[in-house]
Each structure stands twice: as C-alpha cells, then as structure tokens.
C-alpha cells in the first residue's frame, strides 16, 4: 500500500449520537458535546432540576449507567492514512469504550483527554462506537469500600466523590445541588495522518525589566517601570514512527504575529520528537488586566512542512508574567500578585461553575456573560472554583 505525505486530516464525531439507559427503557437522540441530564431535559424526559425541589426527584439519573452510541462511515482516502487516532477530549467519568464490538479501553478521569490508535479496527461503512458510562455514585461507593476508610465530603455532598477524578461540586456543595452528571462533555475526533503530526506544545516566558522589580520598595518607582524584552521558549511534542534520518526531511515552523501585524518566524529541522524554539521579543506587547491596560494577544501558529503544510496548530497567546509575592514583613508575610512587575490590588470573587451541566452553560454563553459582568463590576481577579 502506498502512503503519500498528506496533510493530517480531522473528522468530527460530534454529529448523531443516541443515549440509552442501562435498563433500555430510554433511548433518545443526544447532542455531543453534552451530558445525560442535558439530554433528558432537552427530550422532556425530566424537567430542569434547578427549579423547586426537582433536584431530589432525579437521583435515578445518576444511580444508573448510560450508553452513548454513534455510527459513522469513512472515506477510502481517510482509511488510507497510515495512522488513525481516536481522541476523546473529555469523558465524564467512568466508562468503557467499544469500537466495532472490540473493547478499546476504559476511562476514569474527567479532566484528561484519551487517545486510542484505531487504524486496524475501522472499516468504510457502519462503524459503531459505544461509550458505556457507569453510575458515578455507585462507583464512588465501590471505591470507598475498597479503600476501607472515609474521606470527608462535607455535610452537603453525596459521600464518595473524593475517590473519583470528577468535578467535586457535582456531588453537591453548600452553594450547589446534588447533580453528578455523566456524558461526553467535550468533542470527539478522528485524526488521520501518515508519518508525523503535532501532539502538543507549551510556552514558558521570562520578562526582562528596566529595573530590579524584586527590590522596588517605593511604589512610585513603578510609574516608569518597563519591559525591555521577553524570552519565549516553545516546547513542541511530535508523534511519529519515522527514523531520525526520515524526520529530517521535514521542517517545523513557529510563527508569532504581534498585535501590530509584525511577524516573527523560527524554522527548525526535525531531528527529535521533542523540539524547542526560542524567541526574544524586544518591547513586546504585554497582556494586562482590563483595569491596567490592554489584554494584548499574539497569534501563534506551529506547522510541519514538507512540500506544503503537513500539520498545523493555531492559538492565541498573551505575553505576561504573573507572580505570587510572599515576603517576610513586619506583620508576618505578604500575599499579593504582581502582573508584569506591577502589584495588583485584587478585586474579585469566587467563580463557581457556570452550570451544573457544563456544556449547557457554554452553549448559553455564560462564560462570556459572567466575565463581562465581572469586568463591569470593576473586578480584576477570579478565583476559579
């Protein structure tokens, strides 16, 4: 079989899903990303538990297991990729994954992504993907029994949630209801690629000031404080089964576009699966909280090239330095944040989750509206719960 050096191809699996409870008494269309509670509300099987005492009428939902199922076809071109990866960006929480009748694996952490290599398990027509979720409360009780000791959950919560890697508020809190949700709360995708792809990357930053910010004793000195330059270190993680000699036929380009549209580029040869690229920006556009300035953002792109773009990732990035300052003083120890060398007088709130059913809150635009409300109230700091 001939594999050409084609671009990494993505296919969303967010389209048509069905949700079934383990008793097979309920089968409805489900939106993905989405959750069991959200789906049951949308299909008018339950009323919104946020009203009245309905919270206490829906415990049967989280005491049951639930299956998500979808079927999909794939084109010959997609199947011709040398490697195909199935990625779950977020599953809540305890599940088994079955593809075309074969068990792929299990999940037990709401907060991490799960990747599975599935090239050999796929076909062109009628692929079946099933996610079998276990009850979070029953699983918590099982785990509690295995450990043989109790972890405190507080007076307002269903016991057992500390034993799960799941949002702790979902089992109940003093400010929120007992509604431990279940479901595919982030997107599902297939990636087809041949030789090499970008797996992940992150950036570390170091700012250089025109003064020694650690030894400024008079706050009047910050009036002419400036950032002369910023050193950025990019670490890019690749996935490939090529030899080093074969990888060297590819190049990797990192590009930064400033708010004034000036572009800075670094191109490096690929000789390892972990690569680094260094940038030094003179007088960079800094990210500031809204009360101190403009939250400037750079457009960042990382691409793999060989006779054209093979894979690319784009993201926005702020150049900033935030430090928690704890210094011994006459009262004990300081505790404040410093943004780009400037001490912050924190004005804010504890930001609890926007909705017990997270995808629903995002679809309603609550992230944006909550943040805009905080800005209008002159807040500059959120403690994200």
Secondary structure, DSSP 4 states (H G I P E B T S, - for coil): -----PPPEEEE--S-EEEEETTS--EEEE-SS--HHHHHHHTTSS--TTSTTGGGG-HHHHTS-EEEEEEE---HHHHTSSEEEEEES-EES-EEEEETTEEEEEE-BTTS-EEEE-GGG--SS-EEEEEEEPPHHHHHHHHHHHHTS-----TTS-TTGGGSBS-GGGG-BTTB------EE-S-EEEEEESSEEEEEEEEEEEEEESS-GGG--SGGGGGG--EEEEEEEEEEEEEE---HHHHTTSEEEEEEE-TT--EEEEEEE--SSEEEEEEEEETPPBB--TTTS-B--EEEEEEEESSSEEEEEEEEE-B--EEEE--EETTEE--EEEETTEE----EEEE--S-SSHHHHHHTTHHHHHHHHHHHTT--EEEE-
